[in-house]
Each structure stands twice: as structure tokens, then as C-alpha cells.
């Protein structure tokens, strides 16, 4: 961690008294998640990306999936109870969530959106998600992520 730098995600986790470890790497917003997993020395199946979508109804949804997996839009729509779902445009991300592309975390968004974590995450002792800033990740128990975000698990890849 660079100095004592704390991200909003870390402040939320501290406030909720959740255990986590923070990790940092030289930031590059274009870096694929599998490369981030390699920099962390972790199995890519434990490193998750946060995807923001919009349903046909106009509602927004957040999906947290392994970096090496693709979000299945049909399964995502079913999990959210929507007819269809599409990814939001990159330029909409910051005003909507408060996070930039490559640094989007399911924790501490401007507003709480219905959030879904890929079902396999619950099988792991720990997972990694963005700490809310490019170059920062937090390692935490999936149940703690679920407690903090109120997310549900679903088969979404």
C-alpha cells in the first residue's frame, strides 16, 4: 500500500468492522484482470471484476464475476428479474457510481444498486475486488462482501 493511502472502499470496510487485506500494484486502467491476478500472485478465479449494467426497465444492476469469465447477459437478466440487460457506456460509470473504469468496486458506490456475486465465489475463503481506485484491490471473505453490499449470489457467467 502506498503510504497510508485509504480508499473509500477501505473506509466502508473499516466502518463495518470487516477484515480485509489491501493490495496495490502499478496502475494501468487498460490492464486485463488476469494480469492483475498475476501481479497479485493469485489464482484468477479468486480475482473479481465489477460490471455495471442497465435493465430494460431502466434500473441499474451490479455484477461481480471472476476476471477470466464473461458475464452472461441472459443469466444476469434472469437473476435481476429483467427481460434484458446491457452494459452501461463507459462514460456513464463515474457519474453513476463514483468510480472510474478499472477501479470500480461493488463496495461504496454513490448509490446502492442491486448487486449479484457469481455463485462460485461462496466456495472460496477469500476473493479480491477493486478497492475503488485503479491500482488497488482488497482481499476479503465473500460473506463479508455480501454483508457489506447486500448482494445475492447467482450463476451469472
C-alpha atoms as one frame of an Amber mdcrd trajectory, in Angstrom:
protein
   0.000   0.000   0.000   1.383   3.393  -0.914   1.926   5.126   2.428  -1.276
   5.014   4.448  -3.497   5.548   1.436  -7.055   4.510   2.208  -9.750   4.292
  -0.425 -13.444   4.807   0.199 -13.870   1.004  -0.021 -11.388   0.529   2.839
 -13.150   3.194   4.926 -16.505   1.405   4.395 -14.974  -1.959   5.384 -13.350
  -0.392   8.478 -16.650   1.248   9.491 -18.456  -2.108   9.143 -15.632  -3.818
  11.102 -14.874  -6.267   8.279 -11.462  -7.901   7.969  -9.635  -7.298   4.709
  -6.139  -7.004   3.290  -5.299  -4.257   0.842  -3.005  -4.794  -2.132  -1.584
  -2.321  -4.609   0.128  -2.613  -7.971   1.375  -0.146 -10.562  -1.882   1.116
 -12.036  -2.847   0.730 -15.649  -6.569   1.037 -16.406  -6.134  -0.998 -19.608
  -4.620  -3.966 -17.773  -6.771  -7.096 -18.038  -7.900  -8.669 -14.778  -5.888
 -11.812 -15.445  -2.725  -9.673 -15.492  -3.774  -8.068 -12.180  -4.226 -11.572
 -10.718  -0.683 -12.444 -11.894   0.713  -9.248 -10.289  -1.025 -10.190  -7.039
   0.340 -13.741  -7.357  -3.220 -15.081  -7.124  -5.393 -17.560  -8.981  -7.503
 -15.541 -11.476 -10.550 -17.491 -10.250 -10.238 -15.523  -6.965  -9.941 -12.081
  -8.576 -13.274 -10.474  -9.467 -14.305  -7.600 -11.706 -17.289  -5.328 -11.112
 -19.629  -4.750 -14.053 -22.428  -2.182 -14.117 -25.470  -2.810 -16.298 -28.870
  -1.364 -17.043 -32.022  -3.434 -17.375 -34.797  -2.918 -19.911 -36.800  -1.302
 -17.060 -34.115   1.413 -16.748 -32.880   0.092 -13.371 -29.154  -0.376 -12.793
 -27.542  -3.597 -11.585 -24.041  -4.545 -10.495 -22.493  -7.939 -11.266 -19.277
  -9.244  -9.694 -17.655 -12.021 -11.725 -14.214 -13.686 -11.970 -11.832 -11.669
 -14.169 -11.346 -14.562 -16.588 -15.110 -15.050 -17.055 -17.664 -13.221 -19.175
 -20.943 -12.002 -17.741 -23.789 -13.976 -19.349 -26.337 -11.214 -20.071 -29.234
 -13.695 -20.282 -28.397 -15.239 -16.894 -27.815 -11.737 -15.460 -31.219 -10.555
 -16.680 -32.865 -13.645 -15.171 -31.096 -13.069 -11.805 -32.243  -9.426 -11.805
 -35.789 -10.249 -12.938 -35.375  -8.212 -16.137 -36.329  -9.038 -19.735 -32.853
  -7.992 -20.863 -29.728  -6.295 -19.559 -26.939  -4.389 -21.274 -23.605  -2.961
 -20.147 -23.656   0.779 -19.441 -21.457   3.075 -21.528 -18.030   3.693 -20.006
 -18.689   7.467 -19.786 -21.752   6.797 -17.562 -19.721   4.855 -14.976 -18.144
   7.717 -12.982 -21.283   9.902 -12.630 -23.384   6.848 -11.739 -21.066   5.001
  -9.338 -18.352   7.469  -8.334 -15.763   5.065  -9.755 -13.651   5.106 -12.916
 -13.219   2.233 -15.386 -10.615  -0.167 -13.979 -11.309   0.995 -10.416 -14.982
   0.150  -9.991 -15.828  -1.647  -6.752 -19.130  -3.163  -5.629 -18.471  -1.518
  -2.228 -19.160   2.160  -1.583 -20.860   3.238  -4.819 -22.672   6.605  -4.796
 -25.975   4.692  -4.622 -26.690   1.121  -3.599 -27.719  -0.872  -6.661 -28.951
  -4.480  -6.634 -25.711  -6.465  -6.728 -25.081 -10.076  -7.723 -21.943 -12.077
  -6.984 -21.170 -15.103  -9.142 -22.270 -18.196  -7.175 -18.807 -19.842  -7.212
 -17.404 -17.031  -5.030 -19.079 -18.524  -1.954 -16.855 -21.629  -2.328 -13.721
 -19.554  -1.649 -12.225 -18.440   1.678 -11.205 -15.153   0.102 -11.758 -13.178
  -3.068 -10.283  -9.965  -4.442 -12.298  -6.976  -5.679 -11.278  -3.477  -6.657
 -10.631  -1.182  -3.725 -12.283   1.635  -5.694  -9.197   3.044  -7.341  -7.059
   1.816 -10.241  -4.053   0.025  -8.751  -5.755  -1.101  -5.535  -7.503  -4.355
  -4.596  -8.995  -5.622  -1.349  -8.910  -9.269  -0.307 -11.869 -10.312   1.821
 -14.208 -13.187   2.625 -17.116 -13.496   0.152 -19.591 -13.450   3.073 -18.183
 -10.075   4.185 -18.640  -8.685   0.672 -22.217  -9.979   0.751 -22.839  -8.418
   4.191 -21.482  -5.017   3.160 -23.168  -4.796  -0.261 -26.313  -6.821   0.422
 -25.537  -8.754  -2.741 -27.066 -12.066  -3.691 -25.292 -14.945  -5.371 -26.381
 -16.201  -8.769 -24.963 -18.221 -11.679 -24.163 -15.278 -13.978 -21.261 -16.439
 -16.168
